[in-house]
């Protein structure tokens, strides 16, 4: 499973290494076959670089940043949020402890955590929202939360952090979590977070579009942050329904974490439910309970 994440890198390396074989008389056929196979593998990846942001204002801005078990620099993250004012902020590997340090640095944001007070940051996901009409509930089956209301206009956004597919046990759990993502994609929801998958994983074929690929930045690596962007893998995503216009897409370095943050400006098609503005409600088999927004103790 992990090998799929590096498929574009491997295909490019194979093409470069095989190119000299084409010049040799005895090796020409093998070289041509290898280059052809590598090129065919690169075609889907190249398509992720040709899109461009659509001019105009965004109706919804989403920021996602894995904060490395609460070790990201809260000051730098608060400055990023204050500068960009995203409507929703998805923070994988953040819980109440990290939120208690971050939220006092912000103006006008509420937060929810996918785990109870007292749990460590690593297995949790925090969601921040600026709009008072947003509501969020923890999920069962995937680490994360489901948000509705406010700028989502009748749709749901799933702020999630599936397991990394490493080893048989965690890969099995990751496969089960990917099934949830595909179901949410079929509903026309948005999904944001560290998904521990690239677009080369067939398990991530949710029917949604990747905001980074729509903006032509679908190959920019978000992990590990220590590598140059061209050498990393894009596993942090904002997935959006078909028909969504991406007005901007930025990959942002953030001190203290091994991931880069992603910031997406979106114009999401309004659903009939969004026009009627119904009250937010749970999705069968997803949220396990509804909780009032948590505020850190002071």
Secondary structure, 3 states (H helix, E strand, C coil): CHHHHCHHHHHHHHHHHHHHHHHCCCCHHHHHHHHHHHHHHHHHHHHCCCCCCCCCCCCEEEEECCCCCCCCCHHHHHHHHHHHCCCEEEEECCCHHHHHHHHHHCCCCEEEECCCCCCCCCCCEEEEECCCCCEEEEECCCCEEEEECHHHCCCEEEEECCCCCCHHHHHHHHHHHHHHHHHHHHCCCEEEEECCCCCCCHHHCCCCEEHHHHCCCCCCCCECCCCCCCCCECCEEEEECCCCEEEEEEEECCCCCCECEEEEEEECCCCHHHHHCCCCCCCCCCEEEECCCECCCC
